[in-house]
Amino acid sequence: MNILETDHWCLMLPSEWQAENEDDIIRIVDQDEVGEIEITTLHKQSGKVMPGEIQTLAREESPEVPKWEAATAGAFSGVSGRYTEDGAAVREWYLGSDSLLLYVTYVCDEDDTGLDDASVDELLGTLVVGDSQKA
């Protein structure tokens, strides 16, 4: 296991997954390239990200998701949903902790739906707020 650390959050990255930073988006792929996780970090200028804000943002920004469900990923909580589009299966999460909001997507070929679900859930389950945010 490796630790993937940003200025705002950290997670445990299994050795079969590799991460890179592209234009402030963390891109994580597994060695067999079945799917890809992307994590975008937004930082609220003042105050905490509230659950209602997360739900509203998710509905506005991702209208293609038919149903949002409560979700927890490590120290973050919010909503998650799924949809398929153009042969791809997509999972999305909008997750908040303190003043951070993470927008997370996992995309794979529609034929591979569910193949990496347990691994992705385990990986996201290790999310913690970074030390710089706790200060």
C-alpha atoms as one frame of an Amber mdcrd trajectory, in Angstrom:
protein
   0.000   0.000   0.000   1.103   3.502  -0.786  -0.234   6.764   0.617  -1.660
   9.203  -1.907  -1.435  12.629  -0.316  -2.681  15.960  -1.621  -2.713  19.360
   0.079  -6.230  18.616   1.336  -6.735  14.854   1.770  -5.005  11.474   1.829
  -5.942   7.900   0.991  -4.314   4.491   0.937  -3.525   3.415  -2.605  -3.171
  -0.342  -3.189  -0.089  -1.289  -5.178  -2.172  -2.348  -8.195  -3.481   1.220
  -8.586  -1.447   4.144  -9.946  -2.199   7.856  -9.506  -1.282  10.991 -11.418
  -2.243  14.637 -11.133  -3.630  16.194 -14.307  -4.760  19.830 -14.121  -5.659
  19.569 -10.410  -7.621  16.362 -10.976  -6.224  13.229  -9.377  -6.557  10.332
 -11.827  -6.256   6.797 -10.445  -6.175   3.692 -12.651  -5.709   0.035 -11.826
  -3.020  -2.044 -13.485  -5.450  -3.889 -15.763  -7.027  -0.569 -16.792 -10.589
  -1.819 -16.260 -11.659   1.537 -14.863 -10.552   4.975 -13.828 -11.200   7.088
 -10.740 -10.972  10.870 -10.900 -11.058  13.077  -7.812 -11.579  16.821  -7.975
 -11.152  18.851  -4.782 -13.125  21.996  -4.073 -12.451  24.111  -0.989 -15.150
  26.283   0.534 -13.796  29.737   1.408 -15.534  29.930   4.771 -17.615  27.567
   6.852 -18.305  23.896   6.490 -19.819  22.098   3.538 -23.345  21.219   4.642
 -25.237  18.049   3.608 -27.981  20.076   1.919 -25.390  21.885  -0.202 -23.911
  18.569  -1.308 -27.298  17.161  -2.330 -28.259  20.318  -4.211 -24.932  20.441
  -6.035 -25.181  16.772  -6.999 -28.678  17.191  -8.452 -27.705  20.351 -10.345
 -24.352  19.180 -11.698 -25.270  15.566 -12.489 -28.885  15.462 -13.709 -28.188
  12.179 -15.541 -28.052  10.323 -12.200 -31.605   9.002 -11.616 -31.257   8.358
  -7.871 -28.844   9.684  -5.250 -28.097   7.656  -2.130 -26.356   8.604   1.105
 -22.670   7.665   0.962 -19.667   7.610   3.246 -16.049   7.322   2.137 -13.625
   7.368   5.045 -13.904  10.743   6.813 -16.144  12.147   4.054 -19.899  11.842
   3.643 -22.382  12.886   1.007 -24.210  11.198  -1.859 -23.469   8.728  -4.642
 -25.241   7.655  -7.800 -24.821   5.586 -10.963 -25.751   5.805 -14.613 -24.694
   4.470 -18.010 -23.926   6.559 -21.058 -22.390   5.812 -24.462 -21.254   2.321
 -23.437 -19.707   3.484 -20.148 -20.816   2.741 -16.593 -20.342   5.745 -14.322
 -20.402   6.051 -10.534 -20.298   9.529  -8.995 -19.833  10.775  -5.457 -20.159
  14.245  -3.987 -18.487  14.050  -0.578 -17.843  16.674   2.072 -15.776  17.000
   5.221 -15.223  20.300   7.008 -14.666  22.872   4.243 -13.768  20.310   1.554
 -15.969  18.953  -1.186 -14.728  16.056  -3.289 -16.259  15.227  -6.641 -15.324
  11.632  -7.426 -16.091   9.623 -10.550 -15.378   6.036 -11.459 -15.817   5.127
 -15.126 -15.477   1.746 -16.786 -16.797  -0.002 -19.867 -20.450  -0.942 -19.466
 -19.462  -4.613 -19.924 -17.228  -4.301 -16.823 -19.954  -2.823 -14.574 -19.434
  -3.891 -10.975 -16.074  -5.563 -11.597 -14.083  -3.039  -9.525 -16.878  -1.888
  -7.172 -15.446  -3.581  -4.064 -11.913  -2.313  -4.787 -13.105   1.234  -5.463
 -15.228   1.260  -2.300 -12.283  -0.042  -0.249  -9.907   2.539  -1.734 -12.323
   5.446  -1.134 -12.997   4.115   2.359  -9.479   5.162   3.352 -10.062   8.873
   2.607  -9.037  11.208   5.432  -8.748  14.967   5.696  -5.142  16.086   5.269
  -3.139  17.584   8.126  -3.143  21.039   6.486  -6.963  21.110   6.735  -7.023
  20.226  10.433  -4.961  23.218  11.460
